[in-house]
Amino acid sequence: MPNPIRTIAPIAIPLAAMLCAAPAFAAGPLQVEAKVLTEQKTRAADGTVRVALVPARRIVPGDRVTFVLAYRNTGAQPIGNVVLDNPVPKGIAYRAPAATSAAPDLSVDGKTFGPLASLRVAAANGTTRAATPDDVTHVRWRLERPITAGAQGQLAFDAVLR
Amino acid sequence: MNVQLGKGSDRNNRRYAPGCFVASAAAAAVLAATPALAATQAGSAIANTATLTATTDGGAPQSLRSNTVTLTTAEILDVAIAADRATAETRGGETAAVGFVVTNTGNGQEDYTVVFGSGSSGVAVDRLVIDSDGDGVYTAATDRPLAPGTAVSLAPGQKTRIFVLLDGAQVGAAATITATATARTGSGAPGTVYPAAGDAGGDAVVGATSATASATTQLGPTAGVPMLAKSQSVLSPDGGARAVPGAIVTYRLLASFPTATRGVVIDDAIPAGTTYVAGSLKLDTVSLSDASDGDAGSASASAIRVALGDVPAAASRDIQFSVKIQ
């Protein structure tokens, strides 16, 4: 009578291979481009001053600059839960959302995000104080709706060079 | 002898960076290394990269970094200069040190030429000295000379004091000394651009100060300070001028008063090893009695005293007395 008990060899699962199978997103349908613009004032013949935003070329402390993030969905599927994170570069002080942009969430530590009025920073004497725009270290936008196929948009904040 | 001017210390008005909250440890370390900086230093690269996180239908969250935009901070050319004193007194035969503090109010490492002029009054500048020890007072032993035409190199926010040494005898009644500091990279109308001339090869832009600044100190001979000059002559017993026992030493105290001075009293001690010669005290060649009585003078074994009282301006008084060497 044959032995009813069979020995079953364990099956090795190639975990590493499965993890590597995730598609590379950078080559995917979503594109994001960062730009830094600055105000350029030109005086017209009639004396009016026209202010245009041009790519920043020469900035000195005190200059206002606008950080722009332009995104585009080049694929055929909608893309949801989009979050754009922009750590504020050293030497740059956050000021306000750009005129045409949705207001971002702000953070003074990279962990807690919210409106500026909800943020507090540690003061020298062990207490905390209300955060000011100078304290902002991270800017973040969460898009409420998915980016539909072929759609694009732009988010921006104003800042000043310290 | 040196007249020491400009004792004001800059310790109280040293500039500190405004309090700024820094979350990143790396950024905090950089700021700590340059605590005096308020403005971003010229040549600093400002790099911005955004990260986008999203979910495609049915997929796991994915993240994507944007391109990095890098800007180089241009150099602002600015300068401030302040005279230690609005007015400085000079005295014939003495060197006056007049201090000027040059501050780099720009955001880059910058060389400044400092030129001294005296307008039409013709003050001869003896030499220039850097206040190397930073104590605000000219110290011949430690403060190093600055060759005329040599630039002073200052980091952003840094300041240095330059002393102008003047021969007091050459200073006239209404002389001035003016120091002008100018950024070497360039100066001119605010906003003037010097391409690629700034720190780290960036552009340099003239700031609000036009990158040149002047300060003036009014000079004048010392007024209102009385002077007392003492001289002596010796008559030895043999008729010579050797200071031997028995010789008579006659002291002359010449007091001059540039301005009216009230309640003047002159005291002088009889030197050790000598005895006062009775009846030798004179004021303006008129003998005074040794006793403390009606006249201005009195003398004892230890000292003479002459009470001059109120002395008018531009007056001088001549006091003499004699002692005998024991």
Interface residues (C-beta under 8 A of the other chain):
Chain A: A22 F25 A26 G28 P29 L30 V32 E33 A34 K35 V36 A56 R58 I59 V60 P61 G62 V65 F67 L69 Y71 G75 Q77 P78 I79 G80 N81 V82 V83 L84 D85 N86 P87 P89 K90 G91 I92 V108 D109 G110 V121 A122 A124 A131 D134 D135 T137 I147 L161 R162
Chain B: G19 C20 F21 V22 A23 S24 A27 V30 A38 A39 T40 S44 I46 A47 N48 T49 A50 T51 L52 T53 A54 T55 T56 D57 A60 P61 Q62 S63 L64 R65 S66 N67 T68 V69 L71 T73 A74 E75 I76 N107 V193 G202 D203 V205 G207
